[in-house]
Amino acid sequence: MGIDAVKVRIEPWSEDDFALLRAANAPELMDHLGGPETEEQLVERHERYVKLSADRTGRGRMFRIVVAEGEDAGRSAGSVGFWEQIWDGEQIYETGWAVLPAFQGRGIATAGTLAVIEQARAERRHRTLHAFPSVDNGPSNGVCRKAGFTLLGVREVEYPPGNVLRSHDWCLDLRASQGNELIRP
C-alpha cells in the first residue's frame, strides 16, 4: 500500500493522550528501544510530550497521529514528533514515531512522518531532521526511505540513557523544497 493509501492528520499532544502512550508501551513496539518503560517513565515521557507541544519557541512538537477517513476515522493510531538535539556538534531536529499494532502496515507512520516533516520545515530553525531507528527495525527504516531521508550510515545512539543502540542515521534537508537534497557541510 502506498503512502497515499491512508489519510491522517496530526494533532498536538495533550494531557488526554496518556492512554495512547501507555498503549504504545507494548513489548513489540518497544523492543528496538530497550523494552517497555515503567509507569513512572511513562508519566515522565507524557509530561515531556505535553510540555513540548505547548512550547511555541520552535524547539519541537509532539503529535498524535489520527486516522482521517474510513472505518477508523477519528481514532488515534500512534504518535510522531520532532525535537532539538545536538548531533556531531550541530544543532538538529530529531524525529521519532510509534504506530499501534492494529494500525501498522497501512502507511500511517510514513504519512504521519511526512506531516511532521512539514511542521519541522515550517519552523525554519534547523537545517536537518534526523531519525535513528535501530538497524534491526525494518519498518522504521522503511518509513525513513519512503519519507525521503538519506541514509548516512550506522551509528551508536544511546536511548534510553544507558542503553546503546546500533542505529541507522537517516537525514533529511529541511531547506530542500522537493525531495531530499542533502547539503553536506
Summary of the structure (lengths in Angstrom):
residues: 185
radius of gyration: 15.5
end to end distance: 35.9
largest distance: 46.4
contacts: 552
relative contact order: 0.16
helix: 34%
strand: 32%
